[in-house]
Amino acid sequence: MVSPVLRFSLVGALLLAFSPIQAADTKPNLIYILLDDAGYGDLSCYGQEKFSTPNIDRLASEGIKFTDHYSGSTVCAPTRCSLMTGKHTGHAYVRGNREVKPEGQAPMPKDIVTIPRLLKDAGYTTGAFGKWGLGAPGSVSDPAMHFDLFYGYNCQREAHTYYPDHLWKNEERIELDGETYTHPLIMDEAFAFVRENKDEPFFVFLPVTIPHAAMHITEEYAAPFREKWPQFEEVIGKYSGPQVKNPIAAFAGMMTLLDDGVGELLALLDELGIDENTLVILSSDNGPHQEGGHKPEFFNSNGPFTGHKRDLTEGGIRTHMVARWPGKIAPGSMTGLVSAQWDVLPTLCELGGADIPADIDGISMVPTLLGNEGQKEHDYLYWEFYERGGRKAARWGDWKAVQNDINKNPAAPIAIYDLSKDMAEQNDLSGSRPDLVDRAKEIFAEAHEPSPNWEFSDSKGKSNKKKQASVDI
């Protein structure tokens, strides 16, 4: 006869074997949303007061908010390369925006290791919806070479307008009438992908175009803000497509539409019963832009920081990151972990059971996300940028180093800032802290790997011409 204690234990073991606890062995669905040119202060959970983003705020209130997270670069293509490959711009293959004709950007190598390729090897179905910028249509790094499904803009230049004459679905050119607003099309394709793959692990990369370039938005979303800010009705935005009057109102409308889409996504996950097995992360590719009539100063888009897109000061590269995973990430969490988008690859690969390459710069953020001990930290973060005179920057601890105008003077002064006291980078300490200048030089030398495709000026200050990536298009 089985004793009551043993009987209880046996029944408990059977229940445990078939309970949701076994989901610990289930691969989570992974969704990464990348905004385009949204500044640190463009979300209400990061201080935005001119408009609200309640659904994105929900990701933070029901998950974790990062205060010291950084983009891969200060412009589109290198950020995306850093994100996809886990390498900072001192090592990454793509370190700047480089156009090819008639459409697209110079490609990454055919065999480059990326997040979707690693996750696909681990059993994931992968989809990307939005803007690519890492390989022209038909090239060796067409997005269809990385993802099971791609829908959206292949080319960053084409994505300057929200009313293009075509998008791409894998290698098929989807003709449009030039009068159709594309953001809802892209979101609908992403939602359909989630529905179709709800019963198997999926990775969704959602690099939306909002709020990049033209301040295009439907009148439904612009109207409430036109009424709120009629003083800007005479401001005219630029770029191809419909003329934009009052791009200030349009920007707020764009961000509202984007936030509504995040709400729809969360509702869909709940409807499909996969909410608790899905990690949703949201970030931005760089600081706020100043194009298309956008006025980041009106919105305080860069928050407490100095600089915008194309700068390596905090306003150009520090970005928001929020992450939500019900039952896994503690609601209302906040972290000051100094991290960057090259950390996303090892993070997603660890969660998805995929191999993590050895030759990357990223460090998994899983301990921080899940509230566990053992989080490794970077010795430093590093960026280099070849436009605007050539720039380098590094952060280690609370110290930040920025060097500008390298193409004119390879030995240009290096500014040093104490971010714990000077987030706006107004007080250069290089004169009183030569030891920190020396440390910055050490980091700059250690972190930079020469590339035949990306070079600063020579020792005489003569700028090198941009070189085409030395791979097959």
C-alpha positions as CSV (number, residue, x, y, z in Angstrom):
1,M,0.0,0.0,0.0
2,V,1.3,3.4,-1.0
3,S,1.6,5.8,2.0
4,P,-0.4,9.1,1.8
5,V,2.8,11.1,1.8
6,L,4.3,9.1,-1.1
7,R,0.9,9.2,-2.9
8,F,0.9,13.0,-2.6
9,S,4.4,13.2,-3.9
10,L,3.7,11.0,-6.9
11,V,0.6,13.1,-7.8
12,G,2.5,16.3,-7.3
13,A,5.3,15.1,-9.5
14,L,2.8,14.2,-12.3
15,L,1.1,17.5,-12.0
16,L,4.4,19.3,-12.1
17,A,5.4,17.4,-15.2
18,F,2.4,18.7,-17.1
19,S,2.1,22.1,-15.5
20,P,3.1,25.5,-17.0
21,I,6.2,25.3,-14.9
22,Q,7.7,23.1,-17.6
23,A,7.5,26.2,-19.8
24,A,10.9,27.0,-18.4
25,D,12.2,24.7,-21.1
26,T,10.1,26.3,-23.8
27,K,11.8,28.8,-26.0
28,P,10.4,32.3,-25.6
29,N,9.1,34.3,-28.5
30,L,11.4,37.3,-29.0
31,I,10.2,40.7,-30.3
32,Y,12.7,43.6,-30.8
33,I,11.2,47.0,-31.8
34,L,13.7,49.6,-33.1
35,L,12.4,53.1,-33.4
36,D,14.1,55.3,-36.0
37,D,15.6,58.6,-34.8
38,A,13.5,58.8,-31.6
39,G,15.4,60.6,-28.9
40,Y,15.9,59.6,-25.2
41,G,13.2,62.0,-24.2
42,D,10.6,61.1,-26.8
43,L,8.8,58.6,-24.6
44,S,6.6,59.8,-21.7
45,C,8.2,57.2,-19.4
46,Y,11.5,59.0,-20.1
47,G,10.2,62.5,-19.5
48,Q,8.2,63.5,-22.6
49,E,5.5,66.0,-21.6
50,K,4.1,67.3,-24.9
51,F,2.4,64.0,-25.8
52,S,2.0,60.6,-24.2
53,T,3.1,57.1,-25.0
54,P,0.9,55.0,-22.6
55,N,1.4,51.6,-24.4
56,I,5.2,52.0,-24.5
57,D,5.1,53.2,-20.9
58,R,3.3,49.9,-20.1
59,L,6.4,48.0,-21.3
60,A,8.3,49.8,-18.7
61,S,5.7,49.7,-15.9
62,E,5.1,46.0,-16.4
63,G,8.8,45.3,-17.1
64,I,12.2,47.0,-16.8
65,K,13.5,50.4,-17.8
66,F,17.2,51.0,-18.7
67,T,18.6,54.4,-17.9
68,D,22.1,54.0,-19.3
69,H,21.6,52.1,-22.5
70,Y,23.3,53.1,-25.8
71,S,22.7,52.7,-29.5
72,G,25.1,51.0,-31.7
73,S,26.0,54.2,-33.6
74,T,24.6,57.7,-34.2
75,V,23.1,56.9,-37.6
76,C,21.0,54.1,-39.1
77,A,23.1,51.5,-40.9
78,P,26.0,51.1,-38.5
79,T,23.5,50.8,-35.6
80,R,21.7,48.1,-37.4
81,C,24.9,46.3,-38.1
82,S,26.1,46.5,-34.5
83,L,22.7,45.2,-33.3
84,M,22.6,42.4,-35.8
85,T,26.2,41.2,-35.3
86,G,27.0,42.0,-31.6
87,K,30.0,44.2,-32.5
88,H,30.7,47.9,-31.8
89,T,31.7,50.2,-34.6
90,G,35.4,49.7,-33.9
91,H,35.0,46.1,-35.1
92,A,31.7,46.0,-37.1
93,Y,31.7,45.5,-40.8
94,V,29.4,48.5,-41.5
95,R,30.5,51.7,-39.7
96,G,28.6,54.3,-41.6
97,N,25.8,55.0,-44.1
98,R,27.0,54.0,-47.6
99,E,24.6,54.2,-50.5
100,V,24.5,52.0,-53.7
101,K,22.5,52.7,-56.8
102,P,19.7,52.6,-57.7
103,E,18.5,51.5,-54.3
104,G,19.9,50.3,-51.0
105,Q,23.1,50.4,-48.9
106,A,26.3,48.5,-49.3
107,P,25.9,44.9,-48.1
108,M,27.4,43.0,-45.3
109,P,29.4,39.9,-46.3
110,K,27.5,36.8,-47.5
111,D,28.5,34.7,-44.5
112,I,28.2,37.2,-41.7
113,V,26.8,35.9,-38.5
114,T,23.6,37.7,-37.4
115,I,20.9,37.3,-34.8
116,P,18.3,35.8,-37.2
117,R,20.7,33.3,-38.5
118,L,21.7,32.2,-35.0
119,L,18.2,32.0,-33.8
120,K,17.0,30.1,-37.0
121,D,19.7,27.5,-36.2
122,A,18.2,27.2,-32.8
123,G,14.7,26.5,-34.2
124,Y,13.2,29.9,-34.5
125,T,11.1,31.3,-37.4
126,T,12.3,34.8,-38.1
127,G,10.7,37.9,-39.6
128,A,11.7,41.5,-40.1
129,F,9.3,44.3,-40.7
130,G,10.3,47.9,-41.4
131,K,13.6,49.3,-42.6
132,W,16.7,47.2,-43.4
133,G,19.7,49.3,-44.8
134,L,22.3,46.5,-44.7
135,G,22.3,45.2,-48.2
136,A,20.6,46.3,-51.5
137,P,17.8,44.2,-53.1
138,G,19.3,41.1,-54.6
139,S,22.7,41.5,-52.9
140,V,24.4,38.9,-50.8
141,S,23.0,40.7,-47.7
142,D,19.4,41.2,-48.9
143,P,17.3,40.9,-45.8
144,A,15.7,37.7,-47.3
145,M,19.2,36.2,-46.9
146,H,18.9,36.6,-43.1
147,F,15.2,36.3,-42.3
148,D,12.5,33.8,-43.3
149,L,10.3,36.8,-44.1
150,F,11.0,40.5,-44.7
151,Y,8.5,43.2,-45.5
152,G,9.2,46.9,-45.8
153,Y,11.9,49.3,-47.0
154,N,15.2,47.8,-48.1
155,C,16.7,51.2,-48.5
156,Q,17.1,54.0,-46.0
157,R,16.9,56.6,-48.7
158,E,13.6,55.2,-49.9
159,A,12.4,55.4,-46.3
160,H,12.6,59.2,-46.2
161,T,9.0,59.2,-47.3
162,Y,6.1,57.3,-45.9
163,Y,4.4,57.3,-49.3
164,P,6.8,55.4,-51.5
165,D,6.0,53.8,-54.8
166,H,7.1,50.3,-53.6
167,L,8.1,48.1,-50.7
168,W,9.7,44.7,-50.6
169,K,8.4,41.3,-49.5
170,N,11.5,39.1,-49.5
171,E,12.8,39.5,-53.0
172,E,9.4,40.6,-54.5
173,R,8.9,44.3,-55.2
174,I,5.5,45.3,-54.0
175,E,4.2,48.2,-56.1
176,L,2.3,51.0,-54.4
177,D,0.4,54.0,-55.6
178,G,2.5,56.6,-53.8
179,E,-0.6,57.6,-51.8
180,T,-0.6,54.8,-49.3
181,Y,0.8,55.5,-45.8
182,T,3.2,52.6,-45.2
183,H,3.4,52.3,-41.4
184,P,0.1,50.4,-41.0
185,L,1.0,48.1,-43.9
186,I,4.3,47.1,-42.1
187,M,2.6,46.6,-38.7
188,D,-0.2,44.5,-40.3
189,E,2.5,42.2,-41.9
190,A,4.2,41.9,-38.5
191,F,0.9,41.0,-36.8
192,A,0.1,38.4,-39.4
193,F,3.5,36.8,-38.9
194,V,2.9,36.6,-35.2
195,R,-0.5,34.9,-35.8
196,E,0.9,32.5,-38.3
197,N,3.7,31.4,-36.0
198,K,2.0,31.5,-32.6
199,D,2.5,27.8,-32.0
200,E,6.3,27.8,-32.5
201,P,9.1,30.0,-31.3
202,F,9.5,33.2,-33.4
203,F,11.8,36.2,-33.6
204,V,10.3,39.4,-34.8
205,F,12.6,42.3,-35.7
206,L,10.5,45.4,-36.0
207,P,12.7,48.3,-37.2
208,V,9.8,50.8,-37.8
209,T,10.5,54.0,-39.7
210,I,8.7,56.3,-37.3
211,P,9.8,59.1,-36.6
212,H,12.5,59.2,-39.3
213,A,12.9,61.9,-42.0
214,A,9.6,63.3,-43.4
215,M,7.0,64.2,-40.7
216,H,4.3,62.3,-42.6
217,I,1.2,61.3,-40.7
218,T,-2.5,60.8,-41.5
219,E,-4.8,63.8,-40.6
220,E,-6.6,61.6,-38.0
221,Y,-3.5,61.6,-35.9
222,A,-2.2,65.1,-36.8
223,A,-5.5,67.0,-36.1
224,P,-5.5,66.9,-32.3
225,F,-2.0,68.4,-32.2
226,R,-2.8,71.0,-34.9
227,E,-5.5,72.3,-32.6
228,K,-3.0,72.2,-29.7
229,W,-0.2,74.0,-31.5
230,P,-1.7,76.3,-34.3
231,Q,1.3,78.6,-34.0
232,F,3.3,76.1,-36.2
233,E,0.8,75.9,-39.0
234,E,3.1,77.9,-41.3
235,V,6.0,75.6,-40.8
236,I,6.5,73.4,-43.8
237,G,8.4,70.1,-43.7
238,K,10.5,68.8,-46.6
239,Y,11.2,65.5,-48.3
240,S,9.3,63.8,-51.1
241,G,5.7,62.9,-50.8
242,P,2.8,65.1,-49.5
243,Q,3.7,68.5,-48.3
244,V,3.7,68.6,-44.5
245,K,2.3,71.7,-42.8
246,N,2.9,71.9,-39.1
247,P,5.5,69.1,-38.8
248,I,5.6,69.7,-35.1
249,A,2.0,68.4,-34.8
250,A,2.8,65.7,-37.2
251,F,5.7,64.4,-35.1
252,A,3.4,64.0,-32.0
253,G,0.9,62.3,-34.2
254,M,3.5,59.9,-35.5
255,M,4.6,59.0,-32.1
256,T,1.0,58.5,-31.0
257,L,0.3,56.2,-34.0
258,L,3.5,54.2,-33.1
259,D,2.3,53.9,-29.5
260,D,-1.1,52.7,-30.6
261,G,0.7,49.9,-32.6
262,V,2.5,48.8,-29.6
263,G,-0.8,48.5,-27.8
264,E,-2.2,46.4,-30.6
265,L,0.8,44.1,-30.5
266,L,0.3,43.6,-26.7
267,A,-3.4,42.9,-27.2
268,L,-2.6,40.4,-30.0
269,L,-0.1,38.5,-27.7
270,D,-2.8,38.3,-25.1
271,E,-5.5,37.2,-27.6
272,L,-3.2,34.4,-28.8
273,G,-2.4,33.2,-25.3
274,I,1.4,33.7,-25.8
275,D,1.8,36.9,-23.8
276,E,3.6,35.2,-20.9
277,N,6.0,33.4,-23.3
278,T,7.0,36.5,-25.2
279,L,9.8,39.0,-24.5
280,V,9.2,42.5,-26.0
281,I,12.1,44.9,-26.1
282,L,11.9,48.5,-27.5
283,S,14.7,50.9,-28.2
284,S,15.9,53.5,-30.8
285,D,18.7,53.5,-33.3
286,N,20.2,56.9,-32.3
287,G,19.3,60.3,-31.0
288,P,16.7,62.7,-32.4
289,H,17.1,64.1,-35.9
290,Q,16.6,67.7,-37.0
291,E,15.1,67.0,-40.4
292,G,11.8,67.2,-42.2
293,G,10.8,70.2,-40.1
294,H,11.1,68.4,-36.8
295,K,12.0,70.6,-33.8
296,P,13.6,68.3,-31.2
297,E,14.2,71.3,-28.9
298,F,10.4,72.0,-28.7
299,F,9.9,68.4,-27.5
300,N,13.0,68.2,-25.4
301,S,13.7,65.1,-27.4
302,N,17.2,64.5,-26.2
303,G,16.1,64.8,-22.5
304,P,18.9,66.0,-20.2
305,F,21.6,65.4,-22.8
306,T,23.5,67.5,-25.4
307,G,23.6,66.6,-29.1
308,H,21.5,64.9,-31.7
309,K,21.7,62.3,-34.4
310,R,25.3,62.2,-35.8
311,D,26.8,63.4,-32.5
312,L,28.7,61.1,-30.2
313,T,27.7,63.2,-27.1
314,E,25.0,61.5,-25.0
315,G,22.1,63.1,-27.0
316,G,23.3,61.3,-30.1
317,I,23.8,57.8,-28.7
318,R,22.2,57.3,-25.3
319,T,18.8,55.8,-25.9
320,H,15.9,54.3,-24.1
321,M,15.4,50.6,-23.7
322,V,12.4,49.0,-22.1
323,A,11.6,45.3,-21.9
324,R,8.5,43.3,-20.8
325,W,8.1,39.6,-20.2
326,P,5.3,38.8,-17.8
327,G,6.2,36.4,-15.0
328,K,9.9,36.7,-15.8
329,I,10.8,40.4,-15.6
330,A,9.7,42.0,-12.4
331,P,7.2,44.9,-13.0
332,G,8.5,48.4,-12.4
333,S,12.1,47.4,-12.5
334,M,14.8,49.9,-13.3
335,T,18.5,49.5,-14.0
336,G,21.5,51.7,-14.5
337,L,23.5,48.9,-16.2
338,V,25.8,50.5,-18.7
339,S,24.9,48.6,-21.9
340,A,24.6,48.9,-25.6
341,Q,22.8,47.4,-28.6
342,W,25.7,45.1,-29.3
343,D,24.5,43.3,-26.1
344,V,21.2,42.3,-27.7
345,L,22.7,39.5,-29.8
346,P,24.1,37.5,-26.8
347,T,21.0,38.3,-24.8
348,L,18.5,36.9,-27.3
349,C,20.8,34.0,-28.1
350,E,21.0,33.0,-24.5
351,L,17.3,33.2,-24.0
352,G,16.7,31.3,-27.3
353,G,19.2,28.6,-26.7
354,A,21.3,29.7,-29.7
355,D,25.1,29.6,-29.9
356,I,26.8,32.8,-28.9
357,P,29.8,33.6,-31.1
358,A,33.1,34.2,-29.3
359,D,34.3,37.1,-31.5
360,I,31.7,39.7,-30.4
361,D,31.7,42.7,-28.1
362,G,28.3,42.2,-26.6
363,I,27.6,40.9,-23.1
364,S,24.3,39.1,-22.3
365,M,21.9,41.2,-20.2
366,V,19.8,38.2,-19.1
367,P,20.8,38.4,-15.4
368,T,19.6,42.1,-15.4
369,L,16.4,41.3,-17.2
370,L,15.5,38.5,-14.9
371,G,16.7,40.1,-11.7
372,N,19.5,37.5,-11.1
373,E,23.0,37.9,-9.8
374,G,26.1,37.5,-12.0
375,Q,25.6,40.3,-14.5
376,K,28.9,40.9,-16.3
377,E,29.8,44.5,-17.1
378,H,31.8,46.1,-19.9
379,D,35.2,47.5,-19.3
380,Y,34.2,50.2,-21.7
381,L,31.8,51.1,-24.5
382,Y,33.2,52.5,-27.7
383,W,32.0,54.3,-30.9
384,E,33.6,55.7,-34.0
385,F,32.0,57.7,-36.7
386,Y,33.5,58.8,-40.0
387,E,31.2,61.7,-41.0
388,R,31.1,65.2,-39.6
389,G,34.9,65.5,-39.5
390,G,35.5,62.1,-37.9
391,R,34.6,61.3,-34.3
392,K,35.4,58.8,-31.5
393,A,33.9,58.3,-28.1
394,A,34.1,55.9,-25.1
395,R,32.4,55.4,-21.8
396,W,33.9,53.6,-18.8
397,G,32.2,53.8,-15.5
398,D,30.9,57.3,-15.2
399,W,33.7,58.7,-17.4
400,K,33.0,59.8,-21.0
401,A,35.5,60.7,-23.6
402,V,34.7,62.5,-26.9
403,Q,37.1,63.4,-29.7
404,N,35.9,65.4,-32.7
405,D,37.5,66.6,-36.0
406,I,39.8,63.6,-36.4
407,N,39.9,64.0,-40.1
408,K,41.5,67.4,-39.8
409,N,43.7,66.5,-36.9
410,P,44.2,62.9,-35.9
411,A,45.6,64.2,-32.6
412,A,42.6,66.4,-31.9
413,P,41.8,67.2,-28.3
414,I,39.9,64.6,-26.3
415,A,37.2,66.0,-24.0
416,I,36.5,64.2,-20.7
417,Y,33.2,64.4,-18.8
418,D,32.0,63.0,-15.5
419,L,28.5,61.8,-16.3
420,S,27.6,61.3,-12.7
421,K,27.7,65.1,-12.3
422,D,27.5,66.4,-15.9
423,M,25.1,64.4,-18.0
424,A,24.9,67.4,-20.4
425,E,28.7,67.2,-21.1
426,Q,29.3,70.9,-20.5
427,N,32.4,70.7,-18.2
428,D,35.5,69.3,-20.0
429,L,37.9,67.9,-17.4
430,S,40.7,67.0,-19.8
431,G,42.9,69.9,-18.5
432,S,42.8,68.7,-15.0
433,R,42.7,64.9,-15.6
434,P,45.4,64.0,-18.1
435,D,45.3,60.4,-16.7
436,L,41.8,60.1,-18.1
437,V,42.9,61.4,-21.4
438,D,45.6,58.8,-21.5
439,R,43.0,56.1,-20.6
440,A,40.8,57.3,-23.4
441,K,43.7,57.1,-25.9
442,E,44.3,53.5,-24.7
443,I,40.7,52.6,-25.3
444,F,40.6,54.3,-28.7
445,A,43.7,52.3,-29.8
446,E,42.5,49.0,-28.3
447,A,38.9,49.2,-29.6
448,H,39.7,50.2,-33.2
449,E,40.3,47.5,-35.7
450,P,41.4,48.9,-39.1
451,S,39.0,48.3,-42.0
452,P,39.8,48.7,-45.7
453,N,36.3,50.2,-46.1
454,W,36.4,52.7,-43.3
455,E,39.3,55.0,-42.6
456,F,39.8,58.3,-40.9
457,S,42.1,60.9,-42.6
458,D,45.8,60.4,-43.0
459,S,48.4,62.0,-40.8
460,K,48.4,65.1,-43.0
461,G,44.7,65.7,-42.4
462,K,43.8,64.7,-46.0
463,S,40.4,63.1,-46.0
464,N,40.1,59.7,-47.6
465,K,37.4,59.2,-50.2
466,K,34.6,56.8,-49.2
467,K,35.3,53.3,-50.4
468,Q,32.8,50.9,-51.7
469,A,32.5,47.8,-49.5
470,S,34.8,45.1,-51.0
471,V,32.1,42.4,-51.4
472,D,29.9,41.3,-54.2
473,I,26.7,43.4,-54.5
